[in-house]
Amino acid sequence: MRYILRSIKICFMISILLFSLFASFAIINPKSNIVSAIDPLVQYDSIVALEFADSSALNTPIHPLGGVRNVDIKVTYISTVPDIFKTPPGKYILFGFFKFVFLAPVHLKIENIPDWCTASIAPPDIIFDAFGEGSELERKVTLQVAVNKQSTALFPFTLQVKATGDSPDKHIKAPPEVSLPIAITPGYVPLISTDPGATIKKTSPGEPVSWDIKISNNGNGEALVRARIINIPEGWVVSVNPQTIVPSLADGELNEKVMSLTALPPLNIGYYNENVMLEIELTPEFSSPGTGASANLTKGESIYLTLAIQLRGFSMPGFEFLFLISGVLIFIIIKKHKMSKKK
């Protein structure tokens, strides 16, 4: 009996000694009240990586009137905690007995957004299991980008997607900030409007009629406007500036230019009383060279302008001299007749 009591006493003293030894090394985390047997100076790194899940969405310019462009981005979380401390008993030694979940939040944001662009990322916050494996440490987020007409056509611009993370435990450092550059290129908006001043004008045979047509560039880049007369009436001579370069407000310039059109009616013998319709095709395209864009990205839809001419009057080509001589003779005869009456 005495031997049993002595054994119990020895075990009790050993237990007290071990507990005291453990307590002398133990540290209390004030935030989580978790007891850890390892000094918090023992820390491991964590890393967040950003990369494109699919970059093909950025291969073509983003059209200002084409809605939102989606870009998929892969976010990866990695910690350098050795595997021996990720499972018991090593886990208890490093992190204590009462912590079971190690959550690593990662926050995403977009920087360097210009006024002519809207951009968002979804979801903006991701939570990883710091001790996860494989695909558990990868997430896909979607960047949504749209541009408006105030952007400069086919001029590349770079956004920055940045990621920051929180520490899941005092023994795991927060990951350093990382960024992923997103190069976007606004597309070209070929929008033009015309103002001829008057759509109907009057003339007589042999008398030219002209228009100064004001062209306004409402797009987001300098426009080269090509003009073509679709229907030239028989006997008429019609000329127009074949091309006119119109600046853009996006470039900080006045977005108006004047294109001249002249129509010369026929001069044949006869009386004219007809209405003539001229139809002009105007096609805008991006004028700045060296963009590397294909023609279908820089050429806009054609617009059409219809002008009317009222042609009225007689035409007697070749008889003008005869009419002059006849008029002089008639004048002389009338004058002599008046003089004879006076006598």
C-alpha positions in Angstrom: 0.0 0.0 0.0 2.8 2.3 0.9 4.4 1.6 -2.5 1.2 2.5 -4.3 1.0 5.8 -2.5 4.6 6.6 -3.2 4.0 5.9 -6.9 1.0 8.2 -7.0 3.0 10.9 -5.3 5.8 10.7 -7.8 3.4 10.8 -10.8 1.7 13.8 -9.3 5.0 15.6 -8.8 6.1 14.8 -12.4 2.8 16.1 -13.7 3.2 19.4 -11.8 6.8 19.6 -13.2 5.7 19.0 -16.8 2.8 21.5 -16.5 5.2 24.1 -15.1 7.6 23.5 -17.9 4.9 23.8 -20.5 3.5 27.0 -18.8 7.0 28.6 -18.8 7.1 28.3 -22.6 3.4 28.8 -23.4 2.2 32.2 -24.7 -1.4 33.5 -24.7 -2.6 35.2 -27.9 -4.8 38.1 -26.6 -6.9 38.1 -29.7 -7.9 34.5 -29.7 -7.0 33.2 -26.2 -5.2 30.3 -27.9 -2.3 28.7 -26.0 0.7 28.0 -28.1 3.8 26.2 -27.0 6.1 28.0 -29.5 7.3 31.6 -29.3 5.5 33.8 -31.9 8.9 34.8 -33.3 8.7 31.5 -35.1 6.9 32.6 -38.3 6.4 31.3 -41.8 5.7 33.2 -45.0 2.6 33.2 -47.1 2.2 34.3 -50.7 -0.6 35.4 -52.9 -0.2 35.1 -56.7 -2.3 36.7 -59.5 -2.4 35.4 -63.1 -4.8 35.4 -66.0 -7.1 32.4 -66.2 -7.8 33.4 -69.7 -6.2 36.5 -71.3 -7.9 36.1 -74.7 -10.6 38.6 -73.7 -7.9 41.3 -74.0 -6.8 40.4 -77.5 -9.2 42.8 -79.1 -10.1 46.4 -78.3 -13.1 47.1 -76.0 -15.8 48.8 -78.0 -17.2 51.8 -76.1 -20.7 50.9 -77.1 -20.3 47.2 -76.8 -21.1 46.6 -73.1 -18.9 44.9 -70.5 -15.8 42.8 -71.2 -15.1 40.0 -68.7 -11.6 38.9 -67.9 -11.0 35.8 -65.7 -8.1 36.0 -63.1 -6.8 33.2 -61.0 -5.8 33.9 -57.4 -3.5 31.4 -55.6 -2.6 31.3 -51.9 0.5 29.5 -50.6 1.9 29.2 -47.1 5.4 27.9 -46.3 4.3 26.2 -43.1 6.0 22.7 -43.1 3.6 19.8 -43.5 4.7 18.5 -40.1 3.0 21.4 -38.4 -0.2 21.1 -40.4 -1.4 18.0 -38.7 -1.3 16.7 -35.1 0.9 16.4 -33.1 3.1 19.0 -34.8 0.0 21.3 -35.2 -0.6 21.3 -31.5 3.1 22.1 -30.7 3.1 25.1 -33.0 -0.4 26.4 -32.9 -1.8 25.1 -29.6 -4.6 22.7 -28.8 -7.6 24.8 -29.3 -7.2 26.3 -32.8 -8.9 24.3 -35.5 -9.5 26.7 -38.4 -6.8 28.8 -40.2 -8.6 31.2 -42.5 -6.6 33.4 -44.8 -8.6 36.3 -46.2 -7.4 37.9 -49.5 -8.7 41.3 -50.6 -8.7 42.5 -54.3 -9.0 46.0 -55.6 -8.5 47.8 -58.9 -6.3 50.9 -59.2 -5.4 53.4 -61.9 -9.0 53.6 -63.3 -9.3 56.5 -65.8 -12.5 58.6 -65.9 -13.6 57.0 -69.2 -13.5 53.5 -67.8 -15.5 51.6 -65.3 -14.1 48.5 -63.7 -15.1 46.1 -60.9 -14.0 42.7 -59.7 -16.2 39.9 -58.3 -15.8 38.6 -55.7 -13.6 41.3 -54.2 -12.8 39.2 -51.1 -11.8 35.6 -51.0 -11.2 33.4 -47.9 -8.7 30.5 -48.2 -8.0 27.6 -45.8 -4.3 28.2 -45.1 -3.8 24.5 -44.7 -5.7 23.5 -47.8 -4.3 21.5 -50.7 -4.3 21.7 -54.5 -7.4 23.3 -56.0 -8.5 24.4 -52.5 -5.8 27.1 -52.7 -7.0 28.4 -56.1 -9.9 30.7 -56.8 -11.2 32.4 -60.0 -12.4 36.0 -60.0 -13.9 38.0 -62.8 -12.8 41.5 -63.8 -15.5 43.5 -65.6 -14.4 46.4 -67.7 -16.3 48.9 -69.8 -15.2 52.1 -71.6 -17.2 55.0 -72.9 -16.9 57.5 -75.8 -14.6 59.8 -73.9 -11.8 57.2 -74.2 -9.1 57.7 -76.9 -9.6 55.2 -79.6 -7.0 52.4 -79.9 -4.8 54.0 -77.3 -3.7 51.3 -74.8 -4.1 51.9 -71.1 -3.0 49.8 -68.1 -5.1 49.0 -65.0 -3.7 47.5 -61.9 -5.4 44.6 -60.0 -3.9 44.4 -56.5 -4.2 41.8 -53.8 -3.5 42.0 -50.1 -4.0 39.4 -47.5 -4.5 39.0 -43.7 -2.5 36.7 -41.4 -4.4 33.6 -40.4 -2.3 33.1 -37.3 0.6 34.8 -35.4 3.0 32.2 -36.7 2.1 32.9 -40.4 3.0 36.3 -41.9 0.5 38.2 -44.0 1.3 37.9 -47.7 3.0 40.9 -49.3 0.9 43.0 -51.7 1.0 41.8 -55.4 -0.4 43.4 -58.5 -1.4 42.2 -62.0 -1.3 44.8 -64.9 -4.3 44.7 -67.1 -3.7 46.3 -70.5 -7.0 47.5 -72.1 -7.5 49.1 -75.5 -10.6 51.2 -76.2 -12.2 50.5 -79.5 -13.1 53.1 -82.1 -16.5 54.7 -82.3 -17.0 56.1 -85.8 -20.0 58.4 -85.2 -20.5 61.4 -87.5 -23.3 63.8 -88.3 -23.9 66.3 -91.1 -25.5 69.7 -91.4 -25.7 71.0 -95.0 -27.5 74.2 -93.9 -30.2 73.7 -96.5 -31.3 70.5 -98.2 -33.0 72.2 -101.2 -31.6 74.9 -103.5 -32.7 76.6 -106.7 -30.6 77.2 -109.9 -30.9 77.8 -113.6 -29.2 76.1 -116.6 -25.5 76.6 -116.6 -25.5 78.2 -113.1 -23.6 76.0 -110.5 -25.0 75.4 -107.0 -22.8 74.6 -104.0 -23.1 73.5 -100.4 -20.7 73.8 -97.5 -21.6 70.7 -95.5 -20.5 70.7 -91.9 -19.4 67.3 -90.6 -19.3 66.7 -86.8 -17.2 63.9 -85.4 -19.0 62.5 -82.4 -16.7 59.5 -82.0 -13.6 58.9 -79.8 -10.9 59.3 -82.4 -9.9 61.4 -85.4 -12.1 60.4 -88.4 -11.2 60.3 -92.0 -14.6 60.8 -93.8 -14.7 59.5 -97.4 -17.4 61.0 -99.6 -18.9 59.4 -102.7 -21.8 60.7 -105.0 -24.0 57.7 -105.5 -26.3 59.1 -108.3 -25.1 61.8 -110.7 -27.9 62.9 -113.0 -27.3 62.8 -116.7 -25.6 65.9 -118.0 -24.7 67.2 -114.6 -21.1 67.7 -113.2 -20.9 67.1 -109.5 -17.7 67.4 -107.4 -17.1 66.8 -103.7 -14.0 66.6 -101.4 -13.2 62.9 -101.7 -12.0 62.8 -98.1 -12.1 65.1 -95.1 -10.2 64.6 -91.8 -12.3 65.6 -88.8 -10.7 65.8 -85.3 -12.3 64.4 -82.1 -13.3 65.9 -78.8 -11.5 63.0 -77.2 -8.3 64.5 -78.6 -9.2 67.9 -77.1 -9.9 69.5 -80.5 -12.9 71.1 -82.3 -14.8 68.2 -83.8 -16.1 70.0 -86.9 -15.0 70.4 -90.5 -16.6 71.7 -93.7 -16.8 69.6 -96.9 -17.6 71.4 -100.1 -19.9 70.1 -102.8 -20.6 71.7 -106.2 -23.2 70.7 -108.8 -23.2 72.2 -112.3 -26.5 71.6 -114.3 -26.5 70.8 -118.0 -26.5 73.6 -120.6 -28.5 72.2 -123.5 -31.1 74.0 -125.7 -34.5 73.9 -124.1 -36.6 74.8 -121.1 -35.9 73.1 -117.8 -38.4 72.6 -115.0 -37.2 69.6 -113.0 -36.1 68.5 -109.5 -32.8 66.7 -109.1 -31.8 64.6 -106.1 -28.2 64.0 -105.1 -27.3 61.3 -102.7 -23.9 61.4 -101.0 -22.4 58.4 -99.1 -20.2 59.4 -96.2 -18.0 56.7 -94.6 -15.9 57.4 -91.4 -12.8 55.5 -90.5 -10.0 55.9 -88.0 -7.4 58.1 -89.5 -4.3 57.6 -87.3 -1.9 55.1 -88.9 0.2 52.5 -87.1 -2.5 51.2 -84.7 -2.2 47.7 -85.9 -5.9 47.3 -85.9 -7.7 45.5 -88.7 -10.0 47.4 -91.1 -13.2 46.1 -89.6 -12.3 47.6 -86.3 -11.5 51.1 -87.7 -14.2 51.5 -90.3 -17.7 52.7 -89.4 -21.1 52.4 -91.0 -21.8 54.8 -93.9 -24.4 57.5 -93.5 -26.3 59.0 -96.4 -27.2 62.7 -97.2 -29.8 63.6 -99.7 -29.8 67.1 -101.4 -32.4 68.4 -103.7 -31.9 70.9 -106.6 -34.8 72.8 -108.4 -33.7 73.5 -111.9 -35.8 76.2 -113.7 -35.2 78.3 -116.9 -34.4 78.4 -120.6 -31.1 77.3 -122.0 -30.0 78.4 -125.6 -26.3 77.6 -125.8 -24.5 79.0 -128.9 -27.2 81.6 -129.6 -26.0 84.1 -127.0 -24.2 86.3 -129.7 -27.3 86.2 -131.9 -29.4 87.4 -129.1 -26.9 90.2 -128.4 -26.9 91.4 -132.0 -30.7 91.1 -132.2 -31.0 93.2 -129.1 -28.7 95.9 -130.4 -30.6 96.1 -133.7 -33.9 96.3 -131.9 -32.6 99.1 -129.7 -31.3 101.0 -132.8 -34.6 100.6 -134.7 -36.6 101.8 -131.7 -34.4 104.8 -131.2 -34.6 105.8 -134.9 -38.3 105.4 -134.9 -38.6 107.8 -131.9 -36.3 110.3 -133.6 -38.4 110.3 -136.9 -41.5 111.0 -134.9 -39.9 114.1 -133.4 -39.2 115.5 -136.8 
